[in-house]
């Protein structure tokens, strides 16, 4: 669970639980995850190979403005 004030305000309990399951317990970890997602999507566009990033994490990152 991210204990950041903004994350507590924006994220639902289910989204918080998902982040806990994925081992994302801080905003720094979420920023690292969003950077990984961005690199993976860029690689997909460049090479044409499909990316397998978590759609829930992508949605959460967008919600948090990352």
C-alpha positions, 0 to 999 in steps of 0.5 A, spaced: 500 500 500 502 506 498 501 511 504 502 517 500 497 522 501 495 523 493 495 515 492 490 514 498 486 520 495 486 517 488 486 509 488 481 505 490 482 499 495 482 494 490 488 498 486 492 499 493 491 491 494 494 490 487 500 494 488 501 491 494 501 484 491 506 486 485 511 489 491 510 496 490 509 499 496 512 506 495 511 512 490 518 511 488 517 504 486 511 506 482 515 511 478 520 505 477 514 501 474 512 506 470 518 508 467 519 500 465 512 500 462 514 506 458 520 503 456 517 496 454 511 500 450 517 504 446 520 497 445 514 494 442 513 500 437 520 500 435 521 492 434 513 490 433 514 485 438 508 485 443 509 487 450 507 484 456 506 489 462 500 489 467 494 493 464 492 495 472 499 498 473 498 502 467 492 504 469 494 506 476 500 510 473 496 514 469 491 515 474 497 518 479 500 522 473 506 518 472 
